[in-house]
Amino acid sequence: MLTCRPINNVDSFVKYYWSGDTPKLLQKLSIEAGQNTVTIIGAGAAGFALAVDLKNHGVSVLVYSHSNHLRHANEVISKGQLTARGKVQGVAIPWITADMAEAVAFSKIIILTVPSTGHHTVLHELRKFSLHQHTVIAVPGNLFSLIADIQIGCVLETNLSPYSCRMEGEQLIVMGKKHLISIAALQQDLDPMVQSTVQNLFSVQLKWCSSVIEVCLLNVNGVFHPLMMLMNAGRIESTAGNFFLYRDGLTRSVANAMRALDQVRIEIGEAFGLQMKSALEVSNECYGHSFTDLVELAQNSGPHNKLKAPSDLENRNISEDVPHLLVCWHSLAEKLGIDASPIKAVIILVEMATGVNYFEAGRDLRQLHLDKVSRDELIRKFSPSQRT
Ligand SMILES: NC(=O)c1ccc[n+]([C@@H]2O[C@H](COP(=O)([O-])OP(=O)(O)OC[C@H]3O[C@@H](n4cnc5c(N)ncnc54)[C@H](OP(=O)(O)O)[C@@H]3O)[C@@H](O)[C@H]2O)c1
């Protein structure tokens, strides 16, 4: 097994990992590890959970953290190790770098675990390197594949993160691990070898979808999060989030509103010829549950019913899911001629509450490079039966 140089003090550890002096060492580590390497871009709870899970399965991992986003990486570095508890367990001394050249050189497989609000920052860094032989998997993608305006050998994206997790200092708490997540490649006719290599990396089952649009529609966080935040905004602000977001916040009327929004998501999928499941069914499939009602899920689902509400509205349940899911679904619906009023209503109310112009900032067809595509072309491009 590979081990890192002993850590004598924090300064040398930081220098060792952050100074950019280490390409030779990393190259050596990478060669010793053979093909069994993965680079993870994104040093947050989801990235570290994946890092520990991969390490537990014998994969050598390098975690990249952008130099302006070192919050969790610094915690782990200052303690010299990462301890994972819960559904993923283990103590690891992860290799961490803030140098993208090292990240790209370490492995031909890159898994992206920054929030989609960080995709452009990461693309700005990745643009400097040749990635023709790399496979990049965005977890989750929120249509990263369509905004990635650089040449990459193979781009894939998932609908969700395999883990429900959070960082507490250098401790990683993994509260839930899904049974199944959905994935698709931007490229058609993905080599089955790539498919099986990718499946072997994930310790959850991957459901292969027909297109990245289908995968984006299966990120049901867009159905759950913004409405729960919006319809509980007063309670969030008056208690600083001191309640359980799902158990206390997903009540009957919130569930009714979610179903109306979900119906639009379903109609978008059906316009592409997809067999759409409700958000409840997608969640059941992910976690192996059999709830028959959203309120029942909120009350009884282990991975959901103990989640505390965020302390304010400035949270990715809004800042990621509104611009990168709801705005995207809304612009798809508009192009397809589907009435998207329930989605539009949520975006407008969120804009009124936060003062942020999400319609302007969000992943609409223009950002996805699909604004010049006609309705019929759009359907042909992403329908399983008509793909050209
Ligand atoms: N954690 C979960 O339970 C969970 C569940 C479902 C889905 N997900 C999804 O998985 C993704 C990652 O989740 P996470 O909990 O690991 O997120 P996170 O901790 O908030 O962020 C992951 C890493 O990305 C960095 N980052 C944030 N904004 C960035 C930017 N603009 N440019 C470059 N780096 C940036 C963060 O640094 P700083 O924090 O220092 O800014 C952190 O190192 C998100 O899309 C999230 O929605 C997570």
The ligand as an SDF file (V2000), in Angstrom:
LIG
                    3D

 48 52  0  0  0  0  0  0  0  0999 V2000
  -23.1720   16.6520    0.7030 N   0  0  0  0  0  0  0  0  0  0  0  0
  -24.3010   16.0670    0.3840 C   0  0  0  0  0  0  0  0  0  0  0  0
  -24.9620   15.4420    1.2170 O   0  0  0  0  0  0  0  0  0  0  0  0
  -24.8460   16.1210   -1.0030 C   0  0  0  0  0  0  0  0  0  0  0  0
  -26.0290   15.4360   -1.2810 C   0  0  0  0  0  0  0  0  0  0  0  0
  -26.5460   15.4960   -2.5670 C   0  0  0  0  0  0  0  0  0  0  0  0
  -25.9000   16.2230   -3.5310 C   0  0  0  0  0  0  0  0  0  0  0  0
  -24.7370   16.8800   -3.2200 N   0  0  0  0  0  0  0  0  0  0  0  0
  -24.1130   17.6600   -4.2840 C   0  0  0  0  0  0  0  0  0  0  0  0
  -22.7360   17.3040   -4.4260 O   0  0  0  0  0  0  0  0  0  0  0  0
  -21.9600   18.4630   -4.7790 C   0  0  0  0  0  0  0  0  0  0  0  0
  -20.8600   18.6520   -3.7610 C   0  0  0  0  0  0  0  0  0  0  0  0
  -21.4190   18.6840   -2.4600 O   0  0  0  0  0  0  0  0  0  0  0  0
  -20.5270   19.0520   -1.1840 P   0  0  0  0  0  0  0  0  0  0  0  0
  -21.4000   18.9050    0.0210 O   0  0  0  0  0  0  0  0  0  0  0  0
  -19.2590   18.3150   -1.2090 O   0  0  0  0  0  0  0  0  0  0  0  0
  -20.2890   20.6140   -1.4860 O   0  0  0  0  0  0  0  0  0  0  0  0
  -19.3570   21.7300   -0.8100 P   0  0  0  0  0  0  0  0  0  0  0  0
  -18.6320   21.2050    0.3430 O   0  0  0  0  0  0  0  0  0  0  0  0
  -20.1970   22.9330   -0.6160 O   0  0  0  0  0  0  0  0  0  0  0  0
  -18.3410   22.0540   -2.0060 O   0  0  0  0  0  0  0  0  0  0  0  0
  -17.4210   21.0830   -2.4750 C   0  0  0  0  0  0  0  0  0  0  0  0
  -16.0830   21.7480   -2.7430 C   0  0  0  0  0  0  0  0  0  0  0  0
  -16.2230   22.6620   -3.8280 O   0  0  0  0  0  0  0  0  0  0  0  0
  -15.6650   23.9030   -3.4310 C   0  0  0  0  0  0  0  0  0  0  0  0
  -16.2850   24.9920   -4.1450 N   0  0  0  0  0  0  0  0  0  0  0  0
  -17.4350   25.6450   -3.8730 C   0  0  0  0  0  0  0  0  0  0  0  0
  -17.6500   26.6120   -4.7790 N   0  0  0  0  0  0  0  0  0  0  0  0
  -16.6040   26.5610   -5.6320 C   0  0  0  0  0  0  0  0  0  0  0  0
  -16.2440   27.3200   -6.7610 C   0  0  0  0  0  0  0  0  0  0  0  0
  -17.0050   28.3440   -7.1800 N   0  0  0  0  0  0  0  0  0  0  0  0
  -15.1050   27.0120   -7.3960 N   0  0  0  0  0  0  0  0  0  0  0  0
  -14.3140   25.9990   -6.9780 C   0  0  0  0  0  0  0  0  0  0  0  0
  -14.5910   25.2540   -5.9070 N   0  0  0  0  0  0  0  0  0  0  0  0
  -15.7300   25.5290   -5.2400 C   0  0  0  0  0  0  0  0  0  0  0  0
  -15.9200   23.9640   -1.9430 C   0  0  0  0  0  0  0  0  0  0  0  0
  -15.0510   24.8890   -1.3250 O   0  0  0  0  0  0  0  0  0  0  0  0
  -15.5640   25.9510   -0.2320 P   0  0  0  0  0  0  0  0  0  0  0  0
  -16.5850   25.2590    0.6060 O   0  0  0  0  0  0  0  0  0  0  0  0
  -14.3060   26.3240    0.5040 O   0  0  0  0  0  0  0  0  0  0  0  0
  -16.1680   27.0870   -1.0260 O   0  0  0  0  0  0  0  0  0  0  0  0
  -15.5760   22.5520   -1.5520 C   0  0  0  0  0  0  0  0  0  0  0  0
  -14.1810   22.3780   -1.4990 O   0  0  0  0  0  0  0  0  0  0  0  0
  -22.9810   19.6110   -4.8220 C   0  0  0  0  0  0  0  0  0  0  0  0
  -23.4280   19.7590   -6.1410 O   0  0  0  0  0  0  0  0  0  0  0  0
  -24.1240   19.1330   -3.9590 C   0  0  0  0  0  0  0  0  0  0  0  0
  -25.3650   19.7140   -4.2810 O   0  0  0  0  0  0  0  0  0  0  0  0
  -24.2060   16.8380   -1.9960 C   0  0  0  0  0  0  0  0  0  0  0  0
  1  2  1  0
  2  3  2  0
  2  4  1  0
  4  5  1  0
  4 48  2  0
  5  6  2  0
  6  7  1  0
  7  8  2  0
  8  9  1  0
  8 48  1  0
  9 10  1  0
  9 46  1  0
 10 11  1  0
 11 12  1  0
 11 44  1  0
 12 13  1  0
 13 14  1  0
 14 15  2  0
 14 16  1  0
 14 17  1  0
 17 18  1  0
 18 19  2  0
 18 20  1  0
 18 21  1  0
 21 22  1  0
 22 23  1  0
 23 24  1  0
 23 42  1  0
 24 25  1  0
 25 26  1  0
 25 36  1  0
 26 27  1  0
 26 35  1  0
 27 28  2  0
 28 29  1  0
 29 30  1  0
 29 35  2  0
 30 31  1  0
 30 32  2  0
 32 33  1  0
 33 34  2  0
 34 35  1  0
 36 37  1  0
 36 42  1  0
 37 38  1  0
 38 39  2  0
 38 40  1  0
 38 41  1  0
 42 43  1  0
 44 45  1  0
 44 46  1  0
 46 47  1  0
M  CHG  2   8   1  16  -1
M  END
$$$$
